[in-house]
Amino acid sequence: MTDDVPMVSFEVMPDPLLIPTVRLMLRRALPNLGSDDDSLYFGAFTEILANAMQAQAATPDQPVRVDLSLDARPSVSVADNGPGLDPQASLNPNRAGGRGNGLLIARSACPDMLIDSSASGTTVRLPFGPGPRR
Amino acid sequence: MNRASVPSFTVEAVLDGSPVLIRVSGEFDLTSVDHFEIATAPVPTSVSIVIDLSATSLIDSAALGAILRLRRDQTVGGGTVLVRAPRPYQRQLFEVTGLLHLLEPAV
């Protein structure tokens, strides 16, 4: 048994303008899924990172942490120190519209997404792989 | 797409046609919404608009919000907005957010 899974970790200040740069770093590190699945995965990542940055807005001097695990099935985790969220409320499928649907969109793209949230912060893990076929 | 390249974002408004065509390409996310709104600002609110997302490689909820705001303004002014989004990932996005009614009927 070994636990030396290759990891890449970095911290990002909560500035949304940094999101495309972070996305590019991950695109370089992860295998190509193909056009549509790539779009879904990185769309989901964009939602999660934007949510984390928004949660961190009250403490803009503290970074959001991004961990890339290059296990047999890679995954990306995004962690913030914000006030936490209510995943059930945020995943309400009856809410039509744009911003505010981030978790719903991310869950659709990454059905295996894991959310660990408390009053001291939220970590969302996005396993890397194709989303559901429609 | 070349993995080493930065996917660009462009938005082009073709104002002299009917409907007015808004072509969007690249990564349409919260960092490019401002560019979209600047490009669409000159479009009269009384006209019909087709937003062509065919060449986008990513769309997020902030982009959907910008489309909804444009549609709201057009509706108030008597115009309309339809979205051309033929790729499966695009359709999935509009479906999960309850916005399929915005899509242009398939031809």
gemmi code that builds the backbone of each chain (N, CA, C; Angstrom):
import gemmi

chains = {
    "A": [
        ("MET", (0.848, -1.189, 0.000), (0.000, 0.000, 0.000), (0.887, 1.243, 0.000)),
        ("THR", (0.597, 2.160, -0.864), (1.353, 3.405, -0.893), (0.393, 4.577, -0.925)),
        ("ASP", (0.792, 5.659, -0.304), (-0.083, 6.826, -0.320), (0.601, 8.001, -1.006)),
        ("ASP", (1.642, 7.700, -1.800), (2.370, 8.784, -2.441), (1.773, 9.117, -3.807)),
        ("VAL", (0.480, 9.458, -3.784), (-0.196, 9.886, -5.001), (0.361, 11.240, -5.420)),
        ("PRO", (0.750, 11.385, -6.675), (1.256, 12.697, -7.106), (0.214, 13.782, -6.889)),
        ("MET", (0.640, 14.844, -6.244), (-0.268, 15.950, -5.949), (0.358, 17.257, -6.417)),
        ("VAL", (-0.477, 18.122, -6.887), (-0.048, 19.484, -7.177), (-1.000, 20.394, -6.416)),
        ("SER", (-0.469, 21.242, -5.573), (-1.308, 22.133, -4.773), (-0.848, 23.570, -4.968)),
        ("PHE", (-1.801, 24.448, -5.019), (-1.441, 25.861, -5.082), (-2.563, 26.698, -4.493)),
        ("GLU", (-2.216, 27.922, -4.168), (-3.176, 28.836, -3.574), (-3.428, 29.996, -4.530)),
        ("VAL", (-4.670, 30.405, -4.590), (-5.090, 31.461, -5.519), (-5.799, 32.542, -4.729)),
        ("MET", (-5.379, 33.764, -4.901), (-6.100, 34.840, -4.242), (-7.507, 34.953, -4.853)),
        ("PRO", (-8.483, 35.355, -4.055), (-9.874, 35.329, -4.529), (-10.202, 36.454, -5.508)),
        ("ASP", (-9.543, 36.427, -6.644), (-9.776, 37.399, -7.717), (-10.273, 36.633, -8.942)),
        ("PRO", (-11.535, 36.823, -9.334), (-12.094, 36.055, -10.461), (-11.286, 36.181, -11.752)),
        ("LEU", (-10.560, 37.286, -11.892), (-9.769, 37.445, -13.123), (-8.659, 36.401, -13.228)),
        ("LEU", (-8.361, 35.722, -12.127), (-7.330, 34.680, -12.145), (-7.879, 33.334, -12.617)),
        ("ILE", (-9.191, 33.222, -12.736), (-9.790, 31.918, -13.049), (-9.293, 31.343, -14.384)),
        ("PRO", (-9.245, 32.126, -15.464), (-8.752, 31.528, -16.724), (-7.318, 31.001, -16.613)),
        ("THR", (-6.490, 31.672, -15.836), (-5.102, 31.211, -15.666), (-5.059, 29.879, -14.923)),
        ("VAL", (-5.847, 29.775, -13.866), (-5.893, 28.520, -13.115), (-6.425, 27.396, -14.008)),
        ("ARG", (-7.444, 27.724, -14.782), (-8.021, 26.728, -15.694), (-6.969, 26.242, -16.681)),
        ("LEU", (-6.193, 27.173, -17.186), (-5.149, 26.806, -18.151), (-4.116, 25.877, -17.506)),
        ("MET", (-3.751, 26.164, -16.270), (-2.791, 25.294, -15.571), (-3.336, 23.878, -15.463)),
        ("LEU", (-4.617, 23.760, -15.143), (-5.205, 22.428, -15.020), (-5.321, 21.740, -16.377)),
        ("ARG", (-5.650, 22.496, -17.401), (-5.745, 21.909, -18.750), (-4.413, 21.299, -19.156)),
        ("ARG", (-3.345, 21.968, -18.750), (-2.014, 21.463, -19.105), (-1.664, 20.196, -18.327)),
        ("ALA", (-2.213, 20.090, -17.106), (-1.829, 18.974, -16.238), (-2.696, 17.735, -16.441)),
        ("LEU", (-3.894, 17.929, -16.971), (-4.844, 16.819, -17.081), (-4.934, 16.325, -18.526)),
        ("PRO", (-5.279, 15.041, -18.700), (-5.424, 14.543, -20.069), (-6.618, 15.180, -20.770)),
        ("ASN", (-6.590, 15.122, -22.081), (-7.677, 15.699, -22.873), (-8.850, 14.727, -22.911)),
        ("LEU", (-10.032, 15.214, -22.505), (-11.226, 14.367, -22.480), (-11.961, 14.360, -23.811)),
        ("GLY", (-11.590, 15.252, -24.685), (-12.402, 15.452, -25.882), (-13.238, 16.695, -25.701)),
        ("SER", (-13.667, 17.229, -26.791), (-14.206, 18.579, -26.805), (-15.349, 18.821, -25.819)),
        ("ASP", (-16.425, 18.035, -25.906), (-17.604, 18.324, -25.089), (-17.367, 18.030, -23.621)),
        ("ASP", (-16.729, 16.893, -23.320), (-16.467, 16.557, -21.918), (-15.485, 17.535, -21.301)),
        ("ASP", (-14.526, 17.980, -22.084), (-13.607, 19.009, -21.613), (-14.373, 20.280, -21.231)),
        ("SER", (-15.278, 20.674, -22.087), (-16.066, 21.885, -21.836), (-16.898, 21.737, -20.568)),
        ("LEU", (-17.496, 20.567, -20.382), (-18.309, 20.339, -19.188), (-17.443, 20.360, -17.934)),
        ("TYR", (-16.313, 19.651, -17.972), (-15.479, 19.560, -16.767), (-14.933, 20.929, -16.366)),
        ("PHE", (-14.379, 21.637, -17.311), (-13.782, 22.922, -16.949), (-14.853, 23.985, -16.690)),
        ("GLY", (-16.040, 23.790, -17.238), (-17.166, 24.636, -16.859), (-17.522, 24.399, -15.396)),
        ("ALA", (-17.557, 23.129, -14.998), (-17.842, 22.798, -13.593), (-16.761, 23.380, -12.690)),
        ("PHE", (-15.519, 23.221, -13.077), (-14.429, 23.769, -12.262), (-14.560, 25.287, -12.121)),
        ("THR", (-14.929, 25.944, -13.201), (-15.102, 27.397, -13.163), (-16.160, 27.786, -12.135)),
        ("GLU", (-17.277, 27.052, -12.131), (-18.343, 27.348, -11.163), (-17.840, 27.172, -9.726)),
        ("ILE", (-17.123, 26.083, -9.491), (-16.678, 25.779, -8.130), (-15.638, 26.794, -7.664)),
        ("LEU", (-14.714, 27.130, -8.539), (-13.693, 28.100, -8.144), (-14.308, 29.487, -7.930)),
        ("ALA", (-15.256, 29.857, -8.779), (-15.921, 31.157, -8.612), (-16.700, 31.194, -7.300)),
        ("ASN", (-17.373, 30.091, -6.969), (-18.100, 30.026, -5.687), (-17.146, 30.169, -4.514)),
        ("ALA", (-16.003, 29.477, -4.605), (-15.025, 29.538, -3.508), (-14.490, 30.958, -3.345)),
        ("MET", (-14.210, 31.609, -4.455), (-13.709, 32.984, -4.381), (-14.767, 33.913, -3.785)),
        ("GLN", (-16.014, 33.677, -4.165), (-17.097, 34.494, -3.616), (-17.236, 34.252, -2.111)),
        ("ALA", (-17.107, 32.998, -1.688), (-17.205, 32.667, -0.263), (-16.069, 33.314, 0.526)),
        ("GLN", (-14.948, 33.503, -0.136), (-13.767, 34.055, 0.513), (-13.765, 35.578, 0.486)),
        ("ALA", (-14.813, 36.161, -0.071), (-14.806, 37.608, -0.304), (-14.641, 38.405, 0.979)),
        ("ALA", (-15.138, 37.878, 2.088), (-15.040, 38.618, 3.354), (-13.601, 38.661, 3.875)),
        ("THR", (-12.783, 37.749, 3.397), (-11.365, 37.714, 3.809), (-10.488, 37.661, 2.562)),
        ("PRO", (-10.445, 38.763, 1.803), (-9.764, 38.753, 0.505), (-8.253, 38.559, 0.594)),
        ("ASP", (-7.707, 38.637, 1.804), (-6.267, 38.400, 1.959), (-5.951, 36.917, 2.104)),
        ("GLN", (-6.991, 36.089, 2.194), (-6.767, 34.648, 2.336), (-7.053, 33.957, 1.012)),
        ("PRO", (-6.149, 33.065, 0.605), (-6.316, 32.429, -0.706), (-7.299, 31.268, -0.686)),
        ("VAL", (-7.742, 30.911, -1.865), (-8.471, 29.665, -2.101), (-7.428, 28.611, -2.456)),
        ("ARG", (-7.601, 27.403, -1.937), (-6.625, 26.341, -2.181), (-7.146, 25.389, -3.260)),
        ("VAL", (-6.288, 25.073, -4.203), (-6.627, 24.131, -5.275), (-5.645, 22.966, -5.205)),
        ("ASP", (-6.173, 21.761, -5.088), (-5.344, 20.548, -5.036), (-5.682, 19.669, -6.228)),
        ("LEU", (-4.674, 19.329, -6.981), (-4.841, 18.412, -8.108), (-4.216, 17.091, -7.712)),
        ("SER", (-5.013, 16.040, -7.675), (-4.527, 14.709, -7.333), (-4.430, 13.886, -8.607)),
        ("LEU", (-3.237, 13.421, -8.912), (-3.034, 12.668, -10.152), (-3.044, 11.177, -9.849)),
        ("ASP", (-4.131, 10.751, -9.220), (-4.347, 9.346, -8.912), (-4.776, 8.621, -10.191)),
        ("ALA", (-5.143, 7.327, -10.036), (-5.618, 6.577, -11.205), (-6.776, 7.322, -11.867)),
        ("ARG", (-7.665, 7.853, -11.043), (-8.665, 8.783, -11.566), (-8.365, 10.142, -10.967)),
        ("PRO", (-7.799, 11.029, -11.749), (-7.431, 12.343, -11.204), (-8.650, 13.083, -10.656)),
        ("SER", (-8.386, 14.024, -9.786), (-9.468, 14.880, -9.294), (-8.888, 16.227, -8.906)),
        ("VAL", (-9.760, 17.202, -8.869), (-9.376, 18.545, -8.452), (-10.253, 18.929, -7.265)),
        ("SER", (-9.630, 19.416, -6.199), (-10.372, 19.888, -5.038), (-10.160, 21.390, -4.876)),
        ("VAL", (-11.225, 22.067, -4.508), (-11.169, 23.507, -4.276), (-11.672, 23.764, -2.864)),
        ("ALA", (-10.857, 24.442, -2.063), (-11.217, 24.669, -0.652), (-11.184, 26.153, -0.323)),
        ("ASP", (-12.209, 26.603, 0.401), (-12.234, 27.990, 0.872), (-12.484, 28.001, 2.374)),
        ("ASN", (-12.284, 29.150, 2.995), (-12.528, 29.314, 4.432), (-13.788, 30.135, 4.680)),
        ("GLY", (-14.698, 30.076, 3.751), (-15.913, 30.869, 3.852), (-16.897, 30.306, 4.859)),
        ("PRO", (-18.105, 30.857, 4.875), (-19.074, 30.501, 5.909), (-19.816, 29.190, 5.669)),
        ("GLY", (-19.473, 28.469, 4.600), (-20.162, 27.212, 4.318), (-21.403, 27.416, 3.482)),
        ("LEU", (-21.940, 26.327, 2.986), (-23.127, 26.433, 2.137), (-24.091, 25.297, 2.455)),
        ("ASP", (-25.264, 25.461, 1.956), (-26.284, 24.423, 2.083), (-26.395, 23.743, 0.723)),
        ("PRO", (-25.760, 22.580, 0.564), (-25.730, 21.947, -0.758), (-27.123, 21.655, -1.302)),
        ("GLN", (-28.036, 21.268, -0.435), (-29.371, 20.937, -0.935), (-30.063, 22.172, -1.518)),
        ("ALA", (-29.945, 23.281, -0.808), (-30.552, 24.512, -1.316), (-29.880, 24.948, -2.609)),
        ("SER", (-28.560, 24.789, -2.654), (-27.810, 25.251, -3.822), (-27.998, 24.347, -5.024)),
        ("LEU", (-28.463, 23.125, -4.794), (-28.650, 22.180, -5.896), (-30.107, 22.084, -6.312)),
        ("ASN", (-30.911, 23.058, -5.911), (-32.328, 23.049, -6.250), (-32.518, 23.103, -7.763)),
        ("PRO", (-33.047, 22.030, -8.371), (-33.178, 22.012, -9.832), (-34.323, 22.873, -10.346)),
        ("ASN", (-35.129, 23.419, -9.434), (-36.270, 24.218, -9.887), (-35.933, 25.692, -10.048)),
        ("ARG", (-34.651, 26.034, -9.811), (-34.263, 27.432, -9.921), (-33.714, 27.677, -11.323)),
        ("ALA", (-34.523, 28.290, -12.166), (-34.080, 28.573, -13.531), (-33.253, 29.846, -13.543)),
        ("GLY", (-32.303, 29.910, -14.450), (-31.572, 31.155, -14.615), (-30.078, 30.987, -14.665)),
        ("GLY", (-29.376, 32.075, -14.361), (-27.942, 32.100, -14.555), (-27.175, 31.941, -13.277)),
        ("ARG", (-26.438, 33.006, -12.868), (-25.594, 32.939, -11.680), (-26.409, 32.495, -10.483)),
        ("GLY", (-25.853, 31.627, -9.689), (-26.597, 31.030, -8.594), (-26.898, 29.575, -8.879)),
        ("ASN", (-26.681, 29.166, -10.121), (-26.884, 27.779, -10.506), (-25.553, 27.035, -10.615)),
        ("GLY", (-24.509, 27.602, -10.042), (-23.184, 27.025, -10.217), (-23.068, 25.583, -9.771)),
        ("LEU", (-23.557, 25.289, -8.567), (-23.453, 23.915, -8.078), (-24.308, 22.962, -8.897)),
        ("LEU", (-25.457, 23.453, -9.326), (-26.338, 22.617, -10.159), (-25.641, 22.259, -11.473)),
        ("ILE", (-25.012, 23.239, -12.078), (-24.288, 23.013, -13.327), (-23.104, 22.066, -13.095)),
        ("ALA", (-22.388, 22.304, -12.003), (-21.226, 21.459, -11.714), (-21.646, 20.016, -11.453)),
        ("ARG", (-22.742, 19.830, -10.725), (-23.233, 18.473, -10.448), (-23.666, 17.774, -11.731)),
        ("SER", (-24.259, 18.510, -12.620), (-24.670, 17.928, -13.898), (-23.457, 17.470, -14.708)),
        ("ALA", (-22.398, 18.282, -14.668), (-21.196, 17.943, -15.439), (-20.374, 16.863, -14.761)),
        ("CYS", (-20.368, 16.871, -13.437), (-19.567, 15.915, -12.642), (-20.475, 15.269, -11.602)),
        ("PRO", (-21.192, 14.223, -11.975), (-22.140, 13.612, -11.029), (-21.467, 13.069, -9.775)),
        ("ASP", (-20.170, 12.785, -9.827), (-19.461, 12.254, -8.659), (-18.896, 13.348, -7.760)),
        ("MET", (-19.262, 14.581, -8.017), (-18.758, 15.704, -7.222), (-19.070, 15.497, -5.731)),
        ("LEU", (-18.080, 15.790, -4.886), (-18.253, 15.648, -3.440), (-18.152, 17.023, -2.783)),
        ("ILE", (-19.074, 17.302, -1.868), (-19.080, 18.583, -1.165), (-18.939, 18.327, 0.329)),
        ("ASP", (-17.972, 18.984, 0.938), (-17.779, 18.912, 2.385), (-17.808, 20.351, 2.900)),
        ("SER", (-18.886, 20.695, 3.570), (-19.052, 22.090, 3.954), (-19.413, 22.206, 5.427)),
        ("SER", (-18.824, 23.202, 6.080), (-19.157, 23.497, 7.472), (-19.071, 25.006, 7.647)),
        ("ALA", (-19.303, 25.452, 8.863), (-19.265, 26.894, 9.126), (-17.861, 27.470, 8.993)),
        ("SER", (-16.858, 26.597, 8.878), (-15.477, 27.085, 8.760), (-14.906, 26.927, 7.357)),
        ("GLY", (-15.737, 26.512, 6.412), (-15.227, 26.427, 5.050), (-15.864, 25.312, 4.239)),
        ("THR", (-15.563, 25.325, 2.959), (-16.133, 24.345, 2.027), (-15.023, 23.777, 1.153)),
        ("THR", (-15.068, 22.459, 0.971), (-14.185, 21.814, 0.008), (-15.048, 21.045, -0.988)),
        ("VAL", (-14.797, 21.278, -2.266), (-15.521, 20.565, -3.310), (-14.494, 19.783, -4.130)),
        ("ARG", (-14.769, 18.506, -4.294), (-13.865, 17.647, -5.065), (-14.548, 17.243, -6.366)),
        ("LEU", (-13.845, 17.467, -7.452), (-14.375, 17.148, -8.783), (-13.549, 16.020, -9.392)),
        ("PRO", (-14.048, 14.781, -9.326), (-13.347, 13.698, -10.020), (-13.310, 13.976, -11.511)),
        ("PHE", (-12.186, 13.656, -12.103), (-11.974, 13.990, -13.513), (-12.503, 12.854, -14.383)),
        ("GLY", (-13.332, 13.182, -15.315), (-13.866, 12.175, -16.215), (-15.101, 12.700, -16.897)),
        ("PRO", (-15.626, 11.922, -17.830), (-16.777, 12.413, -18.587), (-18.022, 12.541, -17.735)),
        ("GLY", (-18.820, 13.510, -18.048), (-20.107, 13.691, -17.401), (-21.134, 12.749, -18.017)),
        ("PRO", (-22.371, 12.860, -17.558), (-23.401, 11.957, -18.072), (-23.719, 12.238, -19.531)),
        ("ARG", (-24.006, 11.181, -20.258), (-24.382, 11.344, -21.661), (-25.839, 11.746, -21.756)),
        ("ARG", (-26.123, 12.670, -22.648), (-27.505, 13.092, -22.858), (-27.941, 12.693, -24.246)),
    ],
    "B": [
        ("MET", (-7.961, 21.530, -29.818), (-7.362, 22.738, -29.283), (-5.970, 22.427, -28.761)),
        ("ASN", (-5.059, 23.301, -29.053), (-3.714, 23.168, -28.505), (-3.766, 23.406, -27.002)),
        ("ARG", (-3.303, 22.404, -26.236), (-3.370, 22.499, -24.790), (-2.580, 23.688, -24.245)),
        ("ALA", (-1.578, 24.104, -24.965), (-0.726, 25.174, -24.453), (-1.295, 26.557, -24.752)),
        ("SER", (-2.332, 26.601, -25.528), (-2.854, 27.903, -25.902), (-3.862, 28.397, -24.861)),
        ("VAL", (-3.990, 29.686, -24.763), (-5.025, 30.271, -23.927), (-6.248, 30.473, -24.802)),
        ("PRO", (-7.338, 29.764, -24.497), (-8.525, 29.951, -25.333), (-8.983, 31.398, -25.242)),
        ("SER", (-9.085, 32.031, -26.370), (-9.452, 33.441, -26.371), (-10.969, 33.583, -26.303)),
        ("PHE", (-11.386, 34.786, -26.057), (-12.812, 35.083, -26.091), (-13.030, 36.207, -27.078)),
        ("THR", (-13.958, 36.024, -27.975), (-14.330, 37.111, -28.870), (-15.851, 37.173, -28.967)),
        ("VAL", (-16.342, 38.370, -29.162), (-17.765, 38.554, -29.402), (-17.911, 39.582, -30.515)),
        ("GLU", (-18.760, 39.246, -31.461), (-18.938, 40.096, -32.638), (-20.433, 40.297, -32.861)),
        ("ALA", (-20.839, 41.537, -32.988), (-22.244, 41.840, -33.244), (-22.412, 42.280, -34.696)),
        ("VAL", (-23.213, 41.541, -35.441), (-23.517, 41.896, -36.831), (-24.851, 42.616, -36.815)),
        ("LEU", (-24.772, 43.956, -36.847), (-25.957, 44.777, -36.569), (-26.838, 45.011, -37.789)),
        ("ASP", (-26.302, 44.757, -38.991), (-27.055, 45.147, -40.185), (-27.917, 44.027, -40.746)),
        ("GLY", (-28.066, 42.960, -40.019), (-28.913, 41.870, -40.494), (-30.197, 41.788, -39.697)),
        ("SER", (-31.069, 40.903, -40.131), (-32.279, 40.642, -39.376), (-32.527, 39.131, -39.367)),
        ("PRO", (-32.423, 38.505, -38.230), (-32.145, 39.095, -36.918), (-30.694, 39.551, -36.798)),
        ("VAL", (-30.468, 40.406, -35.803), (-29.097, 40.773, -35.447), (-28.379, 39.522, -34.925)),
        ("LEU", (-27.151, 39.313, -35.404), (-26.408, 38.116, -35.013), (-25.268, 38.494, -34.060)),
        ("ILE", (-25.256, 37.845, -32.920), (-24.163, 38.032, -31.955), (-23.349, 36.734, -31.946)),
        ("ARG", (-22.139, 36.791, -32.479), (-21.291, 35.582, -32.514), (-20.315, 35.616, -31.341)),
        ("VAL", (-20.355, 34.547, -30.541), (-19.479, 34.438, -29.379), (-18.575, 33.227, -29.575)),
        ("SER", (-17.283, 33.402, -29.297), (-16.386, 32.252, -29.407), (-15.390, 32.261, -28.248)),
        ("GLY", (-14.869, 31.069, -27.949), (-13.894, 30.928, -26.862), (-14.568, 30.614, -25.539)),
        ("GLU", (-13.955, 31.058, -24.462), (-14.444, 30.750, -23.121), (-15.331, 31.889, -22.628)),
        ("PHE", (-16.621, 31.617, -22.567), (-17.615, 32.621, -22.182), (-17.928, 32.388, -20.701)),
        ("ASP", (-17.228, 33.147, -19.850), (-17.407, 32.961, -18.414), (-17.481, 34.311, -17.706)),
        ("LEU", (-17.418, 34.287, -16.403), (-17.588, 35.524, -15.632), (-16.533, 36.571, -15.958)),
        ("THR", (-15.398, 36.146, -16.492), (-14.351, 37.123, -16.822), (-14.566, 37.752, -18.199)),
        ("SER", (-15.481, 37.201, -18.987), (-15.717, 37.767, -20.318), (-17.103, 38.385, -20.471)),
        ("VAL", (-17.911, 38.304, -19.418), (-19.273, 38.840, -19.476), (-19.272, 40.340, -19.794)),
        ("ASP", (-18.340, 41.075, -19.218), (-18.285, 42.523, -19.479), (-18.103, 42.807, -20.967)),
        ("HIS", (-17.242, 42.023, -21.623), (-17.008, 42.223, -23.058), (-18.288, 41.948, -23.848)),
        ("PHE", (-19.001, 40.913, -23.447), (-20.267, 40.581, -24.104), (-21.253, 41.742, -23.958)),
        ("GLU", (-21.338, 42.295, -22.762), (-22.318, 43.360, -22.535), (-21.931, 44.649, -23.268)),
        ("ILE", (-20.646, 44.910, -23.389), (-20.208, 46.085, -24.152), (-20.534, 45.900, -25.629)),
        ("ALA", (-20.297, 44.689, -26.136), (-20.535, 44.435, -27.562), (-22.013, 44.460, -27.925)),
        ("THR", (-22.869, 44.077, -26.978), (-24.301, 44.018, -27.281), (-25.038, 45.304, -26.918)),
        ("ALA", (-24.372, 46.204, -26.230), (-25.028, 47.441, -25.790), (-25.622, 48.256, -26.949)),
        ("PRO", (-24.951, 48.331, -28.130), (-25.518, 49.156, -29.210), (-26.740, 48.544, -29.903)),
        ("VAL", (-27.075, 47.318, -29.606), (-28.189, 46.672, -30.302), (-29.504, 47.272, -29.804)),
        ("PRO", (-30.331, 47.793, -30.714), (-31.628, 48.342, -30.280), (-32.474, 47.267, -29.592)),
        ("THR", (-33.214, 47.661, -28.570), (-33.981, 46.677, -27.806), (-35.237, 46.215, -28.534)),
        ("SER", (-35.537, 46.820, -29.673), (-36.762, 46.450, -30.385), (-36.539, 45.375, -31.436)),
        ("VAL", (-35.327, 44.902, -31.590), (-35.022, 43.970, -32.679), (-34.897, 42.534, -32.167)),
        ("SER", (-34.920, 41.613, -33.137), (-34.691, 40.205, -32.809), (-33.200, 39.905, -32.875)),
        ("ILE", (-32.749, 39.114, -31.923), (-31.326, 38.774, -31.814), (-31.172, 37.258, -31.805)),
        ("VAL", (-30.155, 36.784, -32.521), (-29.714, 35.398, -32.359), (-28.290, 35.437, -31.796)),
        ("ILE", (-28.096, 34.797, -30.653), (-26.759, 34.679, -30.051), (-26.200, 33.326, -30.466)),
        ("ASP", (-25.142, 33.354, -31.249), (-24.553, 32.112, -31.751), (-23.400, 31.689, -30.845)),
        ("LEU", (-23.623, 30.615, -30.086), (-22.608, 30.113, -29.152), (-21.859, 28.910, -29.721)),
        ("SER", (-22.046, 28.627, -31.011), (-21.480, 27.412, -31.607), (-19.991, 27.274, -31.351)),
        ("ALA", (-19.277, 28.396, -31.356), (-17.815, 28.349, -31.265), (-17.298, 28.575, -29.848)),
        ("THR", (-18.178, 28.473, -28.860), (-17.688, 28.596, -27.486), (-17.144, 27.250, -27.003)),
        ("SER", (-16.097, 27.317, -26.216), (-15.515, 26.092, -25.645), (-15.879, 25.928, -24.177)),
        ("LEU", (-16.542, 26.919, -23.615), (-16.944, 26.869, -22.211), (-17.996, 27.950, -21.981)),
        ("ILE", (-19.026, 27.602, -21.223), (-20.056, 28.579, -20.838), (-20.336, 28.365, -19.357)),
        ("ASP", (-20.363, 29.441, -18.586), (-20.684, 29.275, -17.161), (-21.976, 30.005, -16.809)),
        ("SER", (-22.332, 29.944, -15.533), (-23.614, 30.511, -15.122), (-23.625, 32.034, -15.237)),
        ("ALA", (-22.461, 32.661, -15.111), (-22.416, 34.117, -15.277), (-22.734, 34.488, -16.730)),
        ("ALA", (-22.274, 33.684, -17.659), (-22.585, 33.915, -19.073), (-24.082, 33.740, -19.320)),
        ("LEU", (-24.658, 32.715, -18.713), (-26.106, 32.521, -18.851), (-26.852, 33.719, -18.270)),
        ("GLY", (-26.352, 34.246, -17.168), (-26.973, 35.428, -16.575), (-26.932, 36.621, -17.514)),
        ("ALA", (-25.829, 36.783, -18.220), (-25.708, 37.898, -19.167), (-26.704, 37.735, -20.319)),
        ("ILE", (-26.869, 36.500, -20.776), (-27.842, 36.242, -21.845), (-29.256, 36.548, -21.349)),
        ("LEU", (-29.537, 36.149, -20.120), (-30.871, 36.410, -19.560), (-31.123, 37.904, -19.391)),
        ("ARG", (-30.102, 38.659, -19.021), (-30.283, 40.113, -18.879), (-30.547, 40.754, -20.238)),
        ("LEU", (-29.817, 40.294, -21.259), (-30.041, 40.820, -22.600), (-31.461, 40.489, -23.061)),
        ("ARG", (-31.881, 39.278, -22.794), (-33.238, 38.872, -23.190), (-34.297, 39.708, -22.467)),
        ("ARG", (-34.069, 39.955, -21.198), (-35.017, 40.789, -20.430), (-35.139, 42.177, -21.057)),
        ("ASP", (-33.997, 42.769, -21.401), (-34.011, 44.113, -21.983), (-34.700, 44.101, -23.344)),
        ("GLN", (-34.427, 43.072, -24.139), (-35.054, 42.997, -25.464), (-36.561, 42.825, -25.322)),
        ("THR", (-36.967, 41.991, -24.381), (-38.397, 41.752, -24.202), (-39.122, 43.032, -23.817)),
        ("VAL", (-38.516, 43.807, -22.937), (-39.111, 45.083, -22.519), (-39.246, 46.018, -23.719)),
        ("GLY", (-38.268, 45.992, -24.618), (-38.284, 46.886, -25.768), (-39.051, 46.357, -26.969)),
        ("GLY", (-39.590, 45.148, -26.858), (-40.361, 44.583, -27.970), (-39.553, 43.642, -28.848)),
        ("GLY", (-38.312, 43.426, -28.530), (-37.474, 42.521, -29.308), (-37.495, 41.103, -28.760)),
        ("THR", (-36.688, 40.235, -29.383), (-36.605, 38.839, -28.941), (-35.142, 38.399, -28.929)),
        ("VAL", (-34.891, 37.333, -28.206), (-33.553, 36.728, -28.180), (-33.692, 35.217, -28.282)),
        ("LEU", (-32.978, 34.627, -29.230), (-32.841, 33.179, -29.299), (-31.356, 32.839, -29.264)),
        ("VAL", (-31.057, 31.630, -28.834), (-29.671, 31.195, -28.687), (-29.419, 29.997, -29.597)),
        ("ARG", (-28.334, 30.077, -30.347), (-27.902, 28.946, -31.186), (-26.790, 28.223, -30.425)),
        ("ALA", (-27.102, 27.011, -29.971), (-26.154, 26.265, -29.134), (-26.241, 24.790, -29.505)),
        ("PRO", (-25.606, 24.399, -30.601), (-25.835, 23.060, -31.143), (-25.047, 21.931, -30.482)),
        ("ARG", (-24.004, 22.266, -29.713), (-23.158, 21.199, -29.182), (-23.809, 20.540, -27.964)),
        ("PRO", (-23.574, 19.248, -27.782), (-24.223, 18.533, -26.662), (-23.964, 19.168, -25.298)),
        ("TYR", (-22.731, 19.640, -25.059), (-22.461, 20.219, -23.745), (-23.264, 21.501, -23.547)),
        ("GLN", (-23.465, 22.230, -24.641), (-24.232, 23.467, -24.552), (-25.700, 23.158, -24.244)),
        ("ARG", (-26.238, 22.176, -24.937), (-27.632, 21.806, -24.708), (-27.835, 21.308, -23.263)),
        ("GLN", (-26.873, 20.522, -22.784), (-26.957, 20.027, -21.399), (-27.009, 21.184, -20.408)),
        ("LEU", (-26.205, 22.188, -20.667), (-26.160, 23.355, -19.789), (-27.504, 24.078, -19.758)),
        ("PHE", (-28.079, 24.274, -20.925), (-29.369, 24.976, -20.977), (-30.488, 24.111, -20.390)),
        ("GLU", (-30.360, 22.809, -20.554), (-31.386, 21.923, -20.011), (-31.359, 21.921, -18.481)),
        ("VAL", (-30.173, 21.784, -17.911), (-30.085, 21.648, -16.451), (-30.470, 22.951, -15.752)),
        ("THR", (-30.328, 24.071, -16.429), (-30.690, 25.351, -15.816), (-32.106, 25.793, -16.198)),
        ("GLY", (-32.829, 24.930, -16.888), (-34.213, 25.251, -17.220), (-34.366, 26.319, -18.278)),
        ("LEU", (-33.392, 26.397, -19.175), (-33.399, 27.464, -20.179), (-33.511, 26.941, -21.613)),
        ("LEU", (-34.010, 25.730, -21.765), (-34.115, 25.175, -23.123), (-34.987, 26.034, -24.034)),
        ("HIS", (-35.939, 26.733, -23.430), (-36.848, 27.553, -24.240), (-36.119, 28.704, -24.947)),
        ("LEU", (-34.897, 28.996, -24.519), (-34.136, 30.067, -25.185), (-33.495, 29.591, -26.482)),
        ("LEU", (-33.413, 28.282, -26.676), (-32.665, 27.779, -27.826), (-33.450, 27.920, -29.116)),
        ("GLU", (-32.718, 28.267, -30.156), (-33.279, 28.379, -31.496), (-33.766, 26.994, -31.946)),
        ("PRO", (-34.948, 26.908, -32.534), (-35.407, 25.610, -33.020), (-34.424, 25.037, -34.032)),
        ("ALA", (-34.216, 23.726, -33.969), (-33.296, 23.094, -34.916), (-33.858, 23.211, -36.318)),
        ("VAL", (-32.935, 23.437, -37.307), (-33.394, 23.555, -38.698), (-33.094, 22.280, -39.459)),
    ],
}
model = gemmi.Model(1)
for chain_id, residues in chains.items():
    chain = gemmi.Chain(chain_id)
    for i, (resn, *xyz) in enumerate(residues, 1):
        res = gemmi.Residue()
        res.name, res.seqid = resn, gemmi.SeqId(i, " ")
        for name, pos in zip(("N", "CA", "C"), xyz):
            atom = gemmi.Atom()
            atom.name, atom.element = name, gemmi.Element(name[0])
            atom.pos, atom.b_iso = gemmi.Position(*pos), 0.0
            res.add_atom(atom)
        chain.add_residue(res)
    model.add_chain(chain)
structure = gemmi.Structure()
structure.add_model(model)
structure.setup_entities()
